């Protein structure tokens, strides 16, 4: 595919779609997982353009609309289509800054509506999390430590498997873990005594050689897909309903829901999960519509205390 910009400007990286894409990705602080996802999203768009005789540098919002409708017909969920278009839009924003395109065609496109107050991820009840942890304890030290960290810290799977031994530490009396979160942000979290104990059991077996915290028998880093399979197998062993639909993100949801149900302030849960927008955190709080939490009850109780009624 020839991608020659219709401006006098000539990109230093050359004119191919691959070079544009790699330059765009190199310009952003992203985890390897996010980088791979963005690369797939843009490659999908460029392949569709090539198949339909469309030059991506002169594509219009009508082309993007047609592409989006094709994705929906596959079928893909609205959230998946919106995510793919978001990656393509970011790619065009980069080219716009380089003056390689006159406009970002995704900006005016008809993107699918995504309910920001709802998450399609299947969650877990506190009891189901307990059952999963018991199954993990029977699965060995590494399995127990991995599932415990996902459950008790609400980590993303990419954050978990990206950990190295050097990321473990102690600060002001707290056992801690440092990691790189979404967007390349450096984060740190405290380990509860139980979490630290499961980790110490694994470290006694693993040894203290540098490298991935959770490594395979050959010394490599545990794969994210292996964690997906592990959670579903453990959930099946624990007798959890719809075990085949669970994912590491199910534990992240459970972390947020349980924290809010136990009275942890929204802003503290937001900070723990690394969300820039509190609306994102609220999506994880599956108990937020519980009528027992209606502020009217709190206001009425306060009035009763004041008036003695």
N, C-alpha and C positions, 0 to 999 in steps of 0.2 A: 504494500500500500504506500503510495506516495503522499506525503503530507508536506507540501510546500506552502508556507504562509503567503497570503496575498498582500503582504506588506513588504516594504524594502528591508525590514529587519530580518536578520538571519540568525537563528539560535545557535549558540556556541556548541550545543550538544548535538547538532545535526537536525535533520528534518523528519526522521522516522517517528511513528507513533510510540514505538518502544522507548526510544531515547527521550521523547517528551515525558512519557510516563515515569521513567526512572529518574529523570531530573526532578519531576514534581515530588516523587516519594522521598528522594534524598533531601529535599528542601524542608521536610517536615519531621518533627520528633514523634515517631510512632513506634509502637511495639511491633515485633515481627509478625504477630498474628494480624494486627490491624493493617500493616503494610501489605501483607498477602491478600487480605480481603479487598482492599482498595484496588490492588493490581488486577484481581479477578473481575471486579466491577467495571473498571475502565476497559479491560480487554474484551469483556462481553459486549460493551457498547461499540467498540471499534470493529469487532468482528461483524456485528450486525450491520454497521455502516458499509463495510467492505462487501458483504453479501448483497446489499441493496444498492450498490453503486453510489453511495453518498460520501462526499468528502467531509470528514468530521470538522474541518476548519471552516466550512461554509454551511454546516448543518443549521437548521432553524428549529424553533420551538415546536413546529409541526412534526418534524422528524422525531424529536424527543417524545412527543405525545404518542406517535405511532409505536415507537419502541416500548414505551411504558405499557401500552395496551397489549402488546405482544407478550410482555412479561406476565401481565395479569392473566392472560389466557393460558399460561403454561400448566396449571395456575400457580402463581406466587402470591403469598399474603401481601396485603397493602403495606405492612411494615417492611417487608423484604424488598418490595419494589421501591419504596421511599428511600431505603438505605442505599440501594444501588444507584439511584438517581442522585443522591447526596454525594456519593463518591465521584460520579461523573461531573457534577456541578463544581466540586472542589478542583478537579482536573482543569476544567475550563477557566475557573478563577485564576489559576496559575498561568495559563496561556494568555489570559487577558492582561495580566500584569506584564507579561513579556511582549505584549502587542502582537501576538501571533494570531489572535482572533479579534474581530471587532466587538463581539458581544458574547455573553454566556447564554447559550440557547436554553439551558435548563431553567434559568430564572423565570421565564415567562411560560414555562410548560405547565401542564395540568397534572400536578403530582397527586397521588392518592392520599386521601385523608387518613391520618393515623391518630387514634385516640390516645393522647398523652396521659390520660388518667387510667389507662388499662395496660396490663402486661399479659401477654399470651403464655408466658412461662408457667409451667405447672409447679406449684409450690408444695411445701410440706408442712404438716402441723408439728408443733413441738414434740408430741409423742412419736411421730414418725421419724423425726430427726434422732430422737433417743434410740429408736429401734435400729436405725441405720448405723449409728455409732457403735451399738452393740455388735452388729454384724461385722463392722470394720475391725473391731477389737479381735474378733475371731480370725480375721484375715491376715494378721501379722503386724509387726511394728510399723513398717512403712505405710501400709494401708491405713492403719489407725491414725497415725500422725497426719497424713494427708487429708483424710475426711474430717478430722477434728479441726484442723486449721481452716478448712472451707466452712465448716459449720459455725465455729466460734468467732471467726473474724470476718466472715462474709466476703472472702477474697474472690476475685475473678480467677478462673482456671489458669489464664495466662500469667497472672501474678504468682500463683502457687508454683507452677512448673518453672517459672523463671528465677526462683530463689536459688541462691548459692549459700554454701556454708558460711561464707564471710558476712552474709546479711543478718546472721543471728548476733545478738548483743545484749548488753545490760546498760540501762540508763536510769539513774536516780532510784535504784532499787527495783526497777521493773525489768523483767525479761522482755526483750523487744525483737521485732523483725522489721527490716527495712526492705523496700521493694520499689520497683518502677511501675507506677499505675498507668491507666489509660491517659494518652496525651503526653507521655514521657515525664509525668510528674513524680518526683521523689516523695515517697510516703514512709511513715513508720507507724507501727501499731504495737500495743502492749499484748503480751501473752499471759493468759490467765494461768494460775498454778496447774490446773488440769491439762491445759494445752501444752504447757512447758514440760510436764511429766511425760506425755505421750511422745513429744519430740525428743526428750532425753533418752527414752527407751529405744527410739529409732537410731539416734546417734551412737548409742552404745553398740548397736549392730552394724551400723554403716561405717563407723570410724571417723576420724577427724581430718582425713585427707581433703585438700581444697577441691572445689568443683561444685556441681549441682547438688543442692540439698537433697532432693528426691531423685536419685539416680537408679538406673536399671542394673541388672546383674553384670552387664558389660561396662558399666561406668558412664553410660550416656544419660542424657536428661529424659525424664519421663515424658511421654508424648501426651498432648491434650486429648487425643482420641482415646488413648488408653484410660484416661481418667473418666471420660464419658462412659466407656464400657464397664469400668469398675463400679461406678455408682449404680448403674442399672442392674448389674449382677448382684450387688449387695442389697439393693432395694428388693429384688426378687427373693433373695434369701431371707430377708426380714419380713416378707409377706406384705409389702406395701403395694397398695392398689396402683395400677397403671405405672408400674416400675419401668416399663419400656419407653415411657415418655419423659422420664426424669433426666436432668442434666446437672452439671456442677452449678449452674445458675439457679437451680431449684433451692439449693442450700443458701445462696445469697439472698433469695427472696425470703426464705424462712428466717434468716438472721434479722432482716429489717422488720418483718411482721412481728416477730417475737419481741424484739427490742421495744417497738412502739407499744405493744400490748402490755409490757412490763413497766411502762411509764417513762421510757427514755425519751427526752425531748427530741423533736424532729431534727433540730439543727445538729445535735450530737450524732444522730444516726447518719445524717447527711455527711458530716465530716468524716465519720468512720468509713463510709462507703466511697468517699472521694467524689461525690456528685457536686457539680458546679451549680446545678439548679435544684431547689428543693422539690419541684414538681416531679423530678425523676425519682427521688426518694419516696415520695408519696405513692408512686405507681407500685412500689414493692410492698407497701403497707396494705396487705389484703384485708386487714381488720378495720380499716379506716371508716367504713360505712356501718360499723357496729353501733346500733342505737344506744347501747349502754354508754358510749363515749360522747353522746350528744352534749355540747356545752350547756344546753338548757338545764340539765340536771345540776351541774356545778354552780350555775348562777342561782338556781332555786335554793340549793343547800346553803350558799353563802347568805342569801336573804333571810333564810330561816334562822341562821345563827345570829344575824344582826337584830332581828325583830323578836327573837325568842319564840317564834311560832312553830 
